Amino acid sequence: MTAAARVAHKQVFVKVNAPVDEQVADLVTALSAFPHVVTVESCQGFNPKTDFACIYFCCGTDRNDVTAAFVCKLAPLLCANTRGDAEVELRWHWVNPQRAVAVLKVQGGEDGRRRVARVLRKLARQWPA
């Protein structure tokens, strides 16, 4: 199949059920509530009480500036609304010249992950479509 044949039809975003680590499921679900967020990979860490939970994602488009802009808009809102409930890291990086991927890391045990997921759900409800 040629590249032209693969992109000749319109695609839409749908949420897909997929197995994820139990201790990161709430965060993945909350982050997936944002329009066009596509989870690439996630991990709860070996010790969910002390390790970072990590979620790698992009914004479902071939335009890297969309993922970067999303991270730049979300980061200060996430910071202002978590206020030290957990240690949170949100950044994006280049995977290759054509693809940027963002990572959300949360440390703070089950309570910290739950609080950050709550904030993400709240922000997703307020996010423009």
DSSP file (Angstrom, degrees, kcal/mol; ACC not computed):
  #  RESIDUE AA STRUCTURE BP1 BP2  ACC     N-H-->O    O-->H-N    N-H-->O    O-->H-N    TCO  KAPPA ALPHA  PHI   PSI    X-CA   Y-CA   Z-CA
    1    1 A M              0   0    0      0, 0.0     2,-0.1     0, 0.0     0, 0.0   0.000 360.0 360.0 360.0 133.6    0.0    0.0    0.0
    2    2 A T     >  -     0   0    0      1,-0.1     4,-1.7     4,-0.0     3,-0.1  -0.401 360.0-112.7 -82.0 162.2    1.4    3.4   -0.9
    3    3 A A  H  > S+     0   0    0      1,-0.2     4,-1.4     2,-0.2     5,-0.1   0.883 118.9  55.2 -60.5 -38.6    1.5    6.4    1.5
    4    4 A A  H  4 S+     0   0    0      1,-0.2     4,-0.4     2,-0.2    -1,-0.2   0.884 106.7  50.3 -63.0 -38.4   -1.1    8.1   -0.7
    5    5 A A  H >4 S+     0   0    0      1,-0.2     3,-0.6     2,-0.2    -1,-0.2   0.846 107.4  54.9 -68.5 -33.5   -3.5    5.2   -0.4
    6    6 A R  H 3< S+     0   0    0     -4,-1.7     3,-0.3     1,-0.2    -1,-0.2   0.804 116.6  34.8 -70.8 -29.0   -3.1    5.1    3.4
    7    7 A V  T 3< S+     0   0    0     -4,-1.4    -1,-0.2    -3,-0.2    -2,-0.2   0.247  86.5 101.0-110.2  12.4   -4.1    8.8    3.8
    8    8 A A  S <  S+     0   0    0     -3,-0.6     2,-0.3    -4,-0.4    -1,-0.2   0.677  77.1  60.7 -73.2 -16.8   -6.7    9.1    1.0
    9    9 A H  S    S-     0   0    0     -3,-0.3     2,-0.2    -4,-0.2     0, 0.0  -0.810  92.0-101.7-114.4 154.9   -9.6    8.8    3.4
   10   10 A K        -     0   0    0     -2,-0.3     2,-0.3     1,-0.0    -2,-0.1  -0.458  34.7-156.9 -73.2 140.5  -10.7   11.0    6.4
   11   11 A Q        -     0   0    0     -2,-0.2     2,-0.3    -4,-0.1    -1,-0.0  -0.886   4.6-162.2-117.0 151.7   -9.8    9.7    9.9
   12   12 A V        -     0   0    0     -2,-0.3     2,-0.4     2,-0.0     0, 0.0  -0.889  25.1-106.5-127.0 159.5  -11.5   10.6   13.2
   13   13 A F        +     0   0    0     -2,-0.3     2,-0.3    25,-0.0    24,-0.0  -0.722  38.4 171.7 -89.3 134.8  -10.4   10.3   16.8
   14   14 A V        -     0   0    0     -2,-0.4     2,-0.5    22,-0.0    -2,-0.0  -0.961  35.6-113.3-133.7 153.8  -11.9    7.6   19.0
   15   15 A K        -     0   0    0     -2,-0.3     2,-0.4    23,-0.0    23,-0.1  -0.770  34.4-157.4 -88.3 132.9  -11.0    6.4   22.4
   16   16 A V        -     0   0    0     -2,-0.5     2,-0.3     2,-0.0    -2,-0.0  -0.901  14.9-124.6-115.1 137.0   -9.7    2.8   22.4
   17   17 A N        +     0   0    0     -2,-0.4    -2,-0.0     2,-0.0     0, 0.0  -0.646  40.8 163.1 -77.1 134.6   -9.6    0.4   25.3
   18   18 A A        -     0   0    0     -2,-0.3     2,-0.3     2,-0.0    -2,-0.0  -0.991  42.7 -98.9-149.7 148.0   -6.2   -1.0   25.9
   19   19 A P        +     0   0    0      0, 0.0     2,-0.3     0, 0.0     3,-0.0  -0.531  47.4 169.1 -71.0 132.5   -4.5   -2.8   28.8
   20   20 A V        -     0   0    0     -2,-0.3     5,-0.1    21,-0.0    23,-0.1  -0.923  45.8 -75.5-135.1 162.3   -2.4   -0.5   31.0
   21   21 A D    >>  -     0   0    0     -2,-0.3     3,-1.6    21,-0.1     4,-0.8  -0.337  44.3-125.1 -57.8 138.1   -0.7   -0.9   34.4
   22   22 A E  G >4 S+     0   0    0      1,-0.3     3,-0.7     2,-0.2     4,-0.4   0.859 106.6  53.3 -56.2 -42.0   -3.3   -0.7   37.2
   23   23 A Q  G 34 S+     0   0    0      1,-0.2    -1,-0.3     2,-0.1     4,-0.1   0.526 114.6  41.1 -77.7  -4.3   -1.7    2.1   39.1
   24   24 A V  G <> S+     0   0    0     -3,-1.6     4,-2.4     2,-0.1    -1,-0.2   0.416  86.9  95.5-116.1  -3.2   -1.5    4.4   36.1
   25   25 A A  H <X S+     0   0    0     -4,-0.8     4,-2.7    -3,-0.7     5,-0.2   0.885  83.0  51.5 -59.0 -43.4   -4.9    3.6   34.6
   26   26 A D  H  > S+     0   0    0     -4,-0.4     4,-2.3     1,-0.2    -1,-0.2   0.894 111.6  47.6 -63.2 -39.9   -6.7    6.6   36.2
   27   27 A L  H  > S+     0   0    0      2,-0.2     4,-2.8     1,-0.2     5,-0.2   0.915 112.2  49.2 -66.0 -43.0   -4.0    9.0   34.9
   28   28 A V  H  X S+     0   0    0     -4,-2.4     4,-2.2     2,-0.2    -2,-0.2   0.926 112.8  47.7 -62.5 -44.5   -4.2    7.5   31.4
   29   29 A T  H  < S+     0   0    0     -4,-2.7     4,-0.5    -5,-0.2    -1,-0.2   0.921 113.4  47.7 -61.9 -44.7   -8.0    7.8   31.4
   30   30 A A  H >< S+     0   0    0     -4,-2.3     3,-1.1     1,-0.2     4,-0.3   0.920 113.4  46.6 -64.6 -44.3   -7.8   11.4   32.6
   31   31 A L  H >< S+     0   0    0     -4,-2.8     3,-1.5     1,-0.3    -1,-0.2   0.864 106.6  59.6 -66.2 -35.0   -5.2   12.5   30.1
   32   32 A S  T 3< S+     0   0    0     -4,-2.2    -1,-0.3     1,-0.3    -2,-0.2   0.601  86.9  76.8 -70.2 -10.3   -7.2   10.8   27.3
   33   33 A A  T <  S+     0   0    0     -3,-1.1    -1,-0.3    -4,-0.5    -2,-0.2   0.691  75.7  92.5 -72.7 -17.2  -10.1   13.0   28.1
   34   34 A F  S X  S-     0   0    0     -3,-1.5     3,-1.5    -4,-0.3    90,-0.1  -0.567  94.6 -97.7 -75.0 140.1   -8.3   15.8   26.3
   35   35 A P  T 3  S+     0   0    0      0, 0.0     3,-0.1     0, 0.0    -1,-0.1  -0.329 101.2   2.1 -59.8 134.9   -9.3   16.1   22.6
   36   36 A H  T 3  S+     0   0    0      1,-0.2     2,-0.4    -4,-0.1    22,-0.1   0.459  86.5 144.6  71.8   4.1   -6.8   14.4   20.2
   37   37 A V    <   -     0   0    0     -3,-1.5     2,-0.5    -5,-0.2    22,-0.2  -0.623  29.5-167.2 -75.1 129.3   -4.5   13.1   22.9
   38   38 A V  E     -A   58   0A   0     20,-2.9    20,-2.0    -2,-0.4     2,-0.4  -0.970  14.5-138.9-120.0 116.3   -3.1    9.7   21.9
   39   39 A T  E     +A   57   0A   0     -2,-0.5    18,-0.3    18,-0.2     3,-0.1  -0.607  20.9 179.3 -76.1 130.3   -1.3    7.6   24.5
   40   40 A V  E     -     0   0A   0     16,-3.3     2,-0.3     1,-0.4    17,-0.2   0.810  64.4 -15.8 -97.6 -40.6    1.8    6.0   23.1
   41   41 A E  E     -A   56   0A   0     15,-1.6    15,-3.4     2,-0.0    -1,-0.4  -0.980  58.3-172.3-162.4 152.6    3.1    4.1   26.2
   42   42 A S  E     -A   55   0A   0     -2,-0.3     2,-0.3    13,-0.2    13,-0.2  -0.991   2.8-178.3-151.3 157.0    2.6    4.1   30.0
   43   43 A C  E     -A   54   0A   0     11,-2.3    11,-2.9    -2,-0.3     3,-0.1  -0.962  23.3-151.9-156.3 137.0    4.2    2.5   33.1
   44   44 A Q        -     0   0    0     -2,-0.3     7,-0.1     9,-0.2     3,-0.1   0.578  52.6-117.9 -83.8  -9.9    3.4    2.7   36.8
   45   45 A G        -     0   0    0      1,-0.1    -1,-0.2     9,-0.1   -22,-0.1  -0.130  29.9 -79.5  89.2 166.2    7.0    2.0   37.7
   46   46 A F  S    S+     0   0    0      1,-0.3    -1,-0.1    -3,-0.1     3,-0.1   0.859 126.8  32.5 -73.6 -35.1    8.3   -1.0   39.7
   47   47 A N  S >> S-     0   0    0      1,-0.1     4,-3.5     5,-0.1     3,-1.6  -0.873  71.0-166.6-123.2  97.1    7.3    0.4   43.0
   48   48 A P  T 34 S+     0   0    0      0, 0.0    61,-0.3     0, 0.0    60,-0.3   0.691  85.5  61.4 -59.3 -18.4    4.1    2.5   42.6
   49   49 A K  T 34 S+     0   0    0     60,-0.1    59,-0.1     1,-0.1    -4,-0.0   0.804 125.2  11.3 -77.2 -28.2    4.6    4.0   46.1
   50   50 A T  T <4 S+     0   0    0     -3,-1.6    -1,-0.1    58,-0.1     2,-0.1   0.656 108.9  85.1-123.0 -24.6    7.9    5.7   45.2
   51   51 A D  S  < S-     0   0    0     -4,-3.5    57,-0.4    -7,-0.1    58,-0.3  -0.386  80.9-101.3 -82.2 158.7    8.5    5.5   41.5
   52   52 A F        -     0   0    0     55,-0.1     2,-0.5    -2,-0.1    55,-0.2  -0.574  26.4-136.0 -71.4 138.1    7.3    7.9   38.9
   53   53 A A  E     - B   0 106A   0     53,-3.0    53,-2.3    -2,-0.3     2,-0.4  -0.859  28.7-157.7 -87.2 132.8    4.2    6.9   36.8
   54   54 A C  E     -AB  43 105A   0    -11,-2.9   -11,-2.3    -2,-0.5     2,-0.4  -0.939  18.9-177.1-122.0 136.5    5.0    7.8   33.2
   55   55 A I  E     -AB  42 104A   0     49,-2.1    49,-2.5    -2,-0.4     2,-0.5  -0.979   9.4-161.2-131.0 120.0    2.7    8.4   30.3
   56   56 A Y  E     +AB  41 103A   0    -15,-3.4   -16,-3.3    -2,-0.4   -15,-1.6  -0.857  27.6 153.3 -98.5 133.0    4.1    9.1   26.8
   57   57 A F  E     -AB  39 102A   0     45,-2.6    45,-3.8    -2,-0.5     2,-0.3  -0.954  28.5-158.7-151.9 166.7    1.6   10.7   24.4
   58   58 A C  E     -A   38   0A   0    -20,-2.0   -20,-2.9    -2,-0.3    43,-0.1  -0.832  37.4-104.9-137.9 179.7    1.2   12.9   21.4
   59   59 A C        -     0   0    0     -2,-0.3   -22,-0.1   -22,-0.2     4,-0.1   0.031  54.5-107.9-103.2  27.9   -1.7   15.0   20.1
   60   60 A G  S    S+     0   0    0    -22,-0.2     2,-0.3     1,-0.2   -23,-0.1   0.741  84.5  99.5  63.3  29.4   -2.6   12.7   17.3
   61   61 A T  S    S-     0   0    0      2,-0.1    -2,-0.2   -25,-0.0    -1,-0.2  -0.955  76.4-125.0-140.8 158.3   -1.4   14.8   14.4
   62   62 A D  S    S+     0   0    0     -2,-0.3     2,-0.8    -3,-0.1     3,-0.1   0.476  87.5  96.2 -82.6  -0.5    1.7   14.9   12.3
   63   63 A R    >>  -     0   0    0      1,-0.2     3,-1.5    -4,-0.1     4,-0.8  -0.810  60.3-163.1 -93.2 109.7    2.3   18.5   13.2
   64   64 A N  H 3> S+     0   0    0     -2,-0.8     4,-2.2     1,-0.3     3,-0.2   0.781  84.2  68.8 -62.5 -28.4    4.7   18.5   16.1
   65   65 A D  H 3> S+     0   0    0      1,-0.2     4,-2.5     2,-0.2    -1,-0.3   0.768  92.7  60.4 -65.1 -22.8    3.9   22.1   17.0
   66   66 A V  H <> S+     0   0    0     -3,-1.5     4,-2.2     2,-0.2    -1,-0.2   0.930 106.9  44.0 -68.9 -45.1    0.4   20.8   18.2
   67   67 A T  H  X S+     0   0    0     -4,-0.8     4,-2.3    -3,-0.2    -2,-0.2   0.929 116.0  48.3 -63.4 -45.1    2.0   18.5   20.8
   68   68 A A  H  X S+     0   0    0     -4,-2.2     4,-2.5     1,-0.2    -2,-0.2   0.919 112.1  48.4 -62.2 -44.3    4.4   21.2   21.9
   69   69 A A  H  X S+     0   0    0     -4,-2.5     4,-1.9     2,-0.2    -1,-0.2   0.888 109.9  52.8 -64.9 -38.8    1.6   23.9   22.1
   70   70 A F  H  X S+     0   0    0     -4,-2.2     4,-2.8     2,-0.2     5,-0.2   0.940 111.3  45.8 -61.3 -47.6   -0.5   21.5   24.2
   71   71 A V  H  X S+     0   0    0     -4,-2.3     4,-2.7     1,-0.2    -2,-0.2   0.918 112.1  51.5 -62.2 -43.8    2.3   20.8   26.7
   72   72 A C  H  < S+     0   0    0     -4,-2.5    -1,-0.2     1,-0.2    -2,-0.2   0.823 115.6  41.9 -65.3 -30.6    3.1   24.5   26.9
   73   73 A K  H  X S+     0   0    0     -4,-1.9     4,-0.8    -5,-0.2    -2,-0.2   0.874 118.3  44.5 -81.3 -39.8   -0.6   25.4   27.6
   74   74 A L  H  X S+     0   0    0     -4,-2.8     4,-2.9    -5,-0.2     5,-0.3   0.875 100.0  69.4 -73.5 -38.5   -1.2   22.5   30.0
   75   75 A A  H  X S+     0   0    0     -4,-2.7     4,-2.5     1,-0.2     5,-0.2   0.895 101.6  41.7 -53.9 -52.8    1.9   22.7   32.1
   76   76 A P  H  > S+     0   0    0      0, 0.0     4,-2.5     0, 0.0    -1,-0.2   0.866 116.2  50.7 -66.7 -32.2    1.2   26.0   33.9
   77   77 A L  H  X S+     0   0    0     -4,-0.8     4,-1.7     2,-0.2    -2,-0.2   0.910 111.7  47.4 -67.8 -41.6   -2.5   25.0   34.5
   78   78 A L  H  X S+     0   0    0     -4,-2.9     4,-1.5     2,-0.2     5,-0.2   0.910 113.3  48.9 -64.3 -42.8   -1.4   21.6   35.9
   79   79 A C  H  X S+     0   0    0     -4,-2.5     4,-1.7    -5,-0.3     3,-0.3   0.929 112.0  47.9 -62.2 -47.3    1.2   23.3   38.1
   80   80 A A  H  < S+     0   0    0     -4,-2.5    -1,-0.2     1,-0.2    -2,-0.2   0.810 116.6  43.4 -65.6 -30.3   -1.3   25.9   39.4
   81   81 A N  H  < S+     0   0    0     -4,-1.7    -1,-0.2    -5,-0.2    -2,-0.2   0.639 112.9  48.2 -94.9 -15.3   -4.0   23.3   40.2
   82   82 A T  H >< S-     0   0    0     -4,-1.5     3,-2.0    -3,-0.3    -2,-0.2   0.782  76.4-173.1 -93.5 -29.3   -1.9   20.6   41.8
   83   83 A R  T 3< S-     0   0    0     -4,-1.7    -3,-0.1     1,-0.3    -4,-0.1   0.821  75.4 -40.3  40.9  50.6    0.0   22.9   44.2
   84   84 A G  T 3  S+     0   0    0      2,-0.3    -1,-0.3    -5,-0.2     3,-0.1   0.604  98.1 131.3  82.5  10.8    2.4   20.3   45.5
   85   85 A D  S <  S-     0   0    0     -3,-2.0     2,-0.3     1,-0.2    30,-0.1   0.797  85.3 -10.6 -64.5 -26.4    0.0   17.4   45.7
   86   86 A A  S    S-     0   0    0     29,-0.1     2,-0.6    26,-0.1    -2,-0.3  -0.966  82.6 -89.9-160.8 162.8    2.5   15.3   43.9
   87   87 A E  E     -C  107   0A   0     20,-2.8    20,-2.8    -2,-0.3     2,-0.4  -0.776  52.0-174.1 -83.6 121.5    5.8   15.8   42.0
   88   88 A V  E     -C  106   0A   0     -2,-0.6     2,-0.4    18,-0.2    18,-0.2  -0.954  15.9-175.0-124.8 135.0    4.8   16.3   38.4
   89   89 A E  E     +C  105   0A   0     16,-2.6    16,-3.1    -2,-0.4     2,-0.4  -0.999   4.9 177.1-127.5 130.5    6.9   16.6   35.3
   90   90 A L  E     +C  104   0A   0     -2,-0.4     2,-0.3    14,-0.2    14,-0.2  -0.981  19.5 136.7-135.0 121.7    5.4   17.5   31.9
   91   91 A R  E     -C  103   0A   0     12,-2.0    12,-3.0    -2,-0.4     2,-0.3  -0.949  36.3-136.4-152.8 169.2    7.7   17.9   28.8
   92   92 A W  E     +C  102   0A   0     -2,-0.3     2,-0.3    10,-0.3    10,-0.3  -0.961  19.9 178.4-131.7 155.1    7.9   17.1   25.2
   93   93 A H  E     -C  101   0A   0      8,-2.7     8,-2.9    -2,-0.3     2,-0.4  -0.970  34.8 -94.4-149.8 162.5   10.9   15.9   23.1
   94   94 A W  E     -C  100   0A   0     -2,-0.3     6,-0.3     6,-0.2    -2,-0.0  -0.660  24.7-176.8 -81.7 130.9   11.7   14.8   19.5
   95   95 A V  E    S-     0   0A   0      4,-3.2    -1,-0.2     1,-0.5     5,-0.2   0.812  79.0 -21.7 -88.2 -41.3   11.5   11.1   18.8
   96   96 A N  E >  S-C   99   0A   0      3,-1.4     3,-1.4     0, 0.0    -1,-0.5  -0.905  86.3 -79.0-154.4 175.7   12.7   11.7   15.2
   97   97 A P  T 3  S+     0   0    0      0, 0.0     3,-0.1     0, 0.0    -3,-0.0   0.731 130.1  40.6 -58.6 -20.4   12.7   14.7   12.9
   98   98 A Q  T 3  S+     0   0    0      1,-0.1     2,-0.4   -35,-0.0   -34,-0.1   0.534 110.9  58.8-102.6  -7.4    9.0   14.2   12.1
   99   99 A R  E <   - C   0  96A   0     -3,-1.4    -4,-3.2   -36,-0.1    -3,-1.4  -0.970  51.7-171.3-137.4 125.9    7.6   13.2   15.5
  100  100 A A  E     - C   0  94A   0     -2,-0.4     2,-0.4    -6,-0.3    -6,-0.2  -0.890  11.2-167.3-106.9 142.4    7.4   14.8   18.9
  101  101 A V  E     - C   0  93A   0     -8,-2.9    -8,-2.7    -2,-0.4     2,-0.3  -0.986   8.3-146.4-129.3 140.7    6.2   12.9   22.0
  102  102 A A  E     -BC  57  92A   0    -45,-3.8   -45,-2.6    -2,-0.4     2,-0.4  -0.698   8.5-154.0-100.9 157.1    5.2   14.4   25.3
  103  103 A V  E     -BC  56  91A   0    -12,-3.0   -12,-2.0    -2,-0.3     2,-0.5  -0.999   5.6-163.8-133.6 134.3    5.7   12.7   28.7
  104  104 A L  E     -BC  55  90A   0    -49,-2.5   -49,-2.1    -2,-0.4     2,-0.4  -0.978  12.6-173.1-112.0 122.2    3.8   13.2   31.9
  105  105 A K  E     -BC  54  89A   0    -16,-3.1   -16,-2.6    -2,-0.5     2,-0.4  -0.963   1.7-174.6-118.1 133.7    5.5   11.8   35.0
  106  106 A V  E     +BC  53  88A   0    -53,-2.3   -53,-3.0    -2,-0.4     2,-0.4  -0.993   4.9 179.2-131.7 127.9    3.8   11.8   38.4
  107  107 A Q  E     + C   0  87A   0    -20,-2.8   -20,-2.8    -2,-0.4   -55,-0.1  -0.989  44.6  92.3-125.9 137.4    5.4   10.8   41.7
  108  108 A G  S  > S-     0   0    0     -2,-0.4     4,-1.8   -57,-0.4     3,-0.2   0.392  83.6-102.7 152.4  20.0    3.5   10.8   45.0
  109  109 A G  H  >  -     0   0    0    -58,-0.3     4,-2.4   -61,-0.3     5,-0.2  -0.103  68.1 -41.4  68.1-170.7    2.1    7.4   45.4
  110  110 A E  H  > S+     0   0    0      1,-0.2     4,-2.4     2,-0.2    -1,-0.2   0.879 139.7  52.3 -61.0 -41.0   -1.6    6.4   44.9
  111  111 A D  H  > S+     0   0    0     -3,-0.2     4,-2.4     2,-0.2    -1,-0.2   0.920 110.3  48.1 -63.1 -43.7   -2.9    9.6   46.5
  112  112 A G  H  X S+     0   0    0     -4,-1.8     4,-2.4     2,-0.2     5,-0.2   0.921 112.5  47.9 -63.1 -44.7   -0.7   11.8   44.3
  113  113 A R  H  X S+     0   0    0     -4,-2.4     4,-2.4     1,-0.2    -1,-0.2   0.905 111.9  51.0 -62.9 -40.3   -1.7   10.1   41.1
  114  114 A R  H  X S+     0   0    0     -4,-2.4     4,-2.1    -5,-0.2    -2,-0.2   0.910 111.0  47.9 -63.5 -42.9   -5.3   10.3   42.1
  115  115 A R  H  X S+     0   0    0     -4,-2.4     4,-2.1     2,-0.2    -2,-0.2   0.914 112.8  47.6 -65.5 -42.8   -5.1   14.0   42.8
  116  116 A V  H  X S+     0   0    0     -4,-2.4     4,-2.6     1,-0.2    -2,-0.2   0.903 110.9  51.9 -65.9 -40.0   -3.3   14.7   39.5
  117  117 A A  H  X S+     0   0    0     -4,-2.4     4,-2.5     2,-0.2    -1,-0.2   0.897 108.0  52.5 -62.1 -40.0   -5.9   12.6   37.6
  118  118 A R  H  X S+     0   0    0     -4,-2.1     4,-2.1     2,-0.2    -1,-0.2   0.921 110.6  47.3 -61.0 -44.3   -8.7   14.6   39.2
  119  119 A V  H  X S+     0   0    0     -4,-2.1     4,-2.7     1,-0.2     5,-0.2   0.918 110.7  51.9 -64.3 -43.4   -7.0   17.9   38.1
  120  120 A L  H  X S+     0   0    0     -4,-2.6     4,-2.6     1,-0.2    -2,-0.2   0.914 109.2  49.9 -60.2 -43.4   -6.5   16.6   34.6
  121  121 A R  H  X S+     0   0    0     -4,-2.5     4,-1.9     2,-0.2    -1,-0.2   0.917 111.6  49.0 -61.1 -42.6  -10.2   15.6   34.3
  122  122 A K  H  X S+     0   0    0     -4,-2.1     4,-1.1     1,-0.2    -2,-0.2   0.934 113.5  45.7 -61.7 -47.0  -11.2   19.0   35.5
  123  123 A L  H  X S+     0   0    0     -4,-2.7     4,-0.9     1,-0.2     3,-0.3   0.876 109.5  55.5 -65.8 -37.0   -8.9   20.8   33.0
  124  124 A A  H  < S+     0   0    0     -4,-2.6     3,-0.4     1,-0.2    -1,-0.2   0.873 104.1  54.0 -63.9 -37.0  -10.1   18.5   30.2
  125  125 A R  H  < S+     0   0    0     -4,-1.9    -1,-0.2     1,-0.2    -2,-0.2   0.829 113.7  42.6 -65.5 -30.0  -13.7   19.4   30.8
  126  126 A Q  H  < S+     0   0    0     -4,-1.1    -1,-0.2    -3,-0.3    -2,-0.2   0.551  91.4 110.6 -90.7  -9.8  -12.7   23.1   30.5
  127  127 A W  S  < S-     0   0    0     -4,-0.9     2,-0.1    -3,-0.4    -3,-0.0  -0.424  75.2-112.8 -72.0 135.9  -10.5   22.5   27.4
  128  128 A P              0   0    0      0, 0.0    -1,-0.1     0, 0.0    -2,-0.1  -0.422 360.0 360.0 -66.3 143.0  -11.7   23.9   24.1
  129  129 A A              0   0    0     -2,-0.1    -2,-0.1   -95,-0.1   -95,-0.0   0.476 360.0 360.0 -69.0 360.0  -12.5   21.2   21.5
